[in-house]
Every structure is written in C-alpha cells, then in structure tokens.
Amino acid sequence: MAPVTPLDVHAVPPGTQTGPGSPARLVQDAAAHVFNARNAAGYSAQVLLGVTAVAAKVSRCTRPFTGATPGELKSRVDAVDLGTPLGDTAAALEELEDVYLRDAVYFHDAKYAAHLNCPVVIPALVAEAVLSAVNSSLDTWDQSAGATMIERRLISWAAGQLGLGDSADGVFTSGGSQSNFQALLLARNQTVEWLKLDPEHDGLRLPSLLEKLRIFTSADSHFSIRKSASMLGLGYDAVVSVPCGKDHRMEPAALARELARVRNEGLVPMAVVATAGTTDFGAIDPLDELAAAAREHGAWFHVDAAYGGGLMVSGRHRHLLEGVHRADSVTVDFHKTFFQPVSSSALLVRDAATFRHVTYHADYLNPAAAVDRPNQVDKSIQTTRRFDALKLWLTLRIMGAEAIGVLFDEAIDLASSVAEVLAADPDFELAAPPQLSTLVFRYRPLQPDGRSLSEDAADRLNRDIRSAVFASGEAVVAGTTVAGRHYLKFTLLNAEAGVEDIHGIIELLRTTGASLLADAAVSA
Ligand SMILES: *Cc1c(COP(=O)(O)O)cnc(C)c1O
C-alpha cells in the first residue's frame, strides 16, 4: 500500500473514492478507533477484552515471575514489526501475552516480597478505566471541572487525617520522589525569600545564597532527597547526613549537634527531612523532637511518609505517626500503602500560600486575570496531569479508609510473625526487628566445622541466592546493604499472604543457599 501524505488526501475530494486503501477509507478506518459517542459500544467491548485477558492471566498465575531473561524478552519485543499493525484487539492481546503478560512480575502473588509494590484494590482499577477514558487534565478548571473538586476534597481529607491545620493544602504528584522534590523546592524558595529580607544577607547574589543552604536528613533516608538537592542547584554536598541509632531512626541529639555546627560555620539550615517509614527498615524518625529542632533553627520540616503514610488510616498503628501534624510538608505515596496502582502520590503542605513558589501565570492557560478559577497547575510542577485522585476517591467510596488500614495492619502483623520465624532459625540472621512491614535478613548457616560463614562469603552467597531465586521465578525478594554487608529483604504488603507463604520463600532461600554452598565446596 502506498504511503498517504496529506497532499494525497487533499487531491481527492472526500467521499469521491471509497474503495479499500482509498484516502476516505483510511480516514474512516482510523476514526473507528477514536473514543467517542459513535464508538462507545466498541470501546466497552475492546476494554473488556483487555480486562478479561488480565483476569484470565491472574487466575492462572502460580508464581510471581517466569524468570525470563532480558535477552529473551528483548528479542521477542524486537521481533514485532511496528510497521504492520494487526488491526485487531484480540490479536494484539494475544501477541501481548508473548511479549509482556506471560513474563511480567506479578505483585499480587503471595511470593512477591521484594519492593514497595502493593497488590492493588479493584475500586482503583475501576477508576483507572474511568479516568483514562474521560481523560480530564488537572492543570486547569476548564479541562477538569469536577475532577478538580474531587482532588481538592481528597487533599483536604488527607491533610485533615494528618492534622495539618486549617491553612493546609496539597496536590497530587507522580510519586514520592516528585513529592519530595517539590517539598524541597518550596523549602528552598521560602528560605531564599526569607534570607533576602535579612540585612545580614542583603545584596548577596542568588548563587552565593544557594551555596549556604543545608538539608538535614538521616543516613537511612530515601535517595530522592539527595537527588532533589542536586536538581535544586544545591548539590549533593548540601545534604547533611545525620546518624541513626541502632533502630535506624534519626538521633535528635545528633541532629541538634549538626544544626549547631552548620550555624557556627555561617551556613543556613534550609530543611530538616524526617522519614516516616524508611525504605529498608520501615523506621519512623522521632517526628515530634525533630519538628522542635527544625522550628528552633527556622528550618522547613518535611516528613517523607511515602511508605508510612498508610498509617494515617490504620486502626492499630496510627500512633506511629505521632508528631506528623507539626510538618510544613508531607509526602504520601498512595501507590504504596493505600494499595493504589502506580501512580498516585501527594504532597501536602501546612500553609497553602507556600505554593506561590510554583505559581506561574501563562496567558494561554491560567492568566493572572482568571485567579478566581481553581487552576491546580498553580500548585503543581506538572502541567498536563492525570486524574489519579479518582482512584483514591472510588477506593474510599467503595471500601472506605478503614478497610485500607486493615490491609496495611495485616501486612505489619505478617512482618512481625515472620520475624519470629527468622529469629528462631539458626540458619538466618535478622538485621533488626521489623518496624513496619519490611524484614532485612541474611542466610548464614553454621559450617560443618561449627564455624560461621565469613562475612565476605556471606555477602557473595546472599547475592547469589537472590539472583538464583529471581531466575527461578518461584519468588521475588529484594536485597540491600547494611553497614557495607549484603542482606536480603522482604517487603510485605500482601494481606492475602500468610506466614506459610513466606515460610515457603524462606525454605526456598535455604535450599538455594545450601546447594550454592555445596557447589562451591565441590569446585573448591
Ligand atoms: C518509595 C519511596 C520514595 C520514592 O517514591 P516513588 O513513588 O518511588 O517516587 C521516597 N521515599 C521513601 C521513604 C520511599 O519508600
């Protein structure tokens, strides 16, 4: 078939030639794929095909992964001829089974226990179908209408749960990294604004002001804090890493020491970033004490609750967030502990006025003259933005917040039961008691001669166990380092998984480890 250029289309008056391959027929065929009133029946039939394929897949799934290698999947994906469309949804879904669905990593499986990915709740999946079809964009009122009101209502609900006060506000973001970045952007601009009013810094040019700013966060905080400092023009060195105690929580006394040191050097504490649920240990920094220290030094107090945010709806563990109400800003990832599909996160702030730091009036979009319109772009670093809030809305309207809290509480309970199993097992070492729903541990059995495996050998062995188990597809676990040593990690967010499921993973890790050790002994 000859390629059709726009010129060809214009050369033939519409409707004068309608045979296969004719310009008019091409337009007609393409138009059949557009979501609109005429194609509404086709839309629901085709989406149903996709949803049915996923449902069939999930109901037959017996393990989290197949162990497919990057090479295998690359060659299968590369073999698809993108120049030859299949023209048929069922055929494309069949092909998708080959290039994606069969070998995807399934987070709903009880033996997926690796990263902070959750099994997702069905109300949110219903919302995904609705929000992507209607396709509202949350930047302006005139592209969203009620969607803006729903997002605003959820923001005030979440701010209320956290106790951020009457002037609180917030905005949905793409994830915790973006929420943290925006929080630090607000903190930086707020600090610069304040410094410019200070006679001591009067007349200093912006670069020399930025050079003075310091961010305090624990050694265990998320890497997005350091990355944000770099993206904000402050550099990695602007981040002061505050030591943690044995429980992996930031030590208030160490923070006080670092704040005093930095002030003595004539530098400016821009922000204190606490973590409510560290990615490895689920540790929650002592929020009340850190808030007090931040306030004393005039620093912005940000709480990264990307992981621990779900505690706000927990029936039994809500108290762990004690002190979060004192934050200037809070990151919450609904796509972690609210069981929402990626992506769904929010940045909440104590003072709505601080969003002025990201407000820009563009004539074509949100002119200053139209400030009476609720344009969410005034608070966001994104412009066109998905209506992710609808997922949380339908989740709250169908299940309710309490049910979400129950799911998270189950995961927390599971982690403490599994911790007992690991602590009682002489072949395994637990790095620390669980604080939320993660467990950091390693396989380190006694040797036949009664001695324990050397640190270096244990490092190699645990790394190899993780790779071997991933390649088998029988289970997926994470890895991390603690004081330079390699450990394995379970992140448990599946309320459906029981101790026996995780016990199954532990046995798999043990037999894999034992056979790796036996192989090494033979080849030594
Ligand atoms: C996951 C996580 C983040 C990053 O969130 P994304 O949604 O992956 O961008 C930030 N902080 C903590 C503590 C996290 O666990």
The ligand as a MOL file (V3000), in Angstrom:
LIG
                    3D

  0  0  0     0  0            999 V3000
M  V30 BEGIN CTAB
M  V30 COUNTS 15 15 0 0 0
M  V30 BEGIN ATOM
M  V30 1 C 9.3690 4.7700 47.6810 0
M  V30 2 C 9.9080 5.8790 48.4590 0
M  V30 3 C 10.1510 7.1250 47.8660 0
M  V30 4 C 10.0410 7.3370 46.3770 0
M  V30 5 O 8.7330 7.2590 45.9450 0
M  V30 6 P 8.3990 6.9390 44.4070 0
M  V30 7 O 6.9150 6.9130 44.4210 0
M  V30 8 O 9.0280 5.6200 44.0940 0
M  V30 9 O 8.9630 8.0480 43.5980 0
M  V30 10 C 10.5610 8.1590 48.6770 0
M  V30 11 N 10.7460 7.9700 49.9890 0
M  V30 12 C 10.5500 6.7870 50.5980 0
M  V30 13 C 10.7970 6.6530 52.0630 0
M  V30 14 C 10.1290 5.6870 49.8350 0
M  V30 15 O 9.9600 4.4980 50.4220 0
M  V30 END ATOM
M  V30 BEGIN BOND
M  V30 1 1 1 2
M  V30 2 1 2 3
M  V30 3 2 2 14
M  V30 4 1 3 4
M  V30 5 2 3 10
M  V30 6 1 4 5
M  V30 7 1 5 6
M  V30 8 2 6 7
M  V30 9 1 6 8
M  V30 10 1 6 9
M  V30 11 1 10 11
M  V30 12 2 11 12
M  V30 13 1 12 13
M  V30 14 1 12 14
M  V30 15 1 14 15
M  V30 END BOND
M  V30 END CTAB
M  END
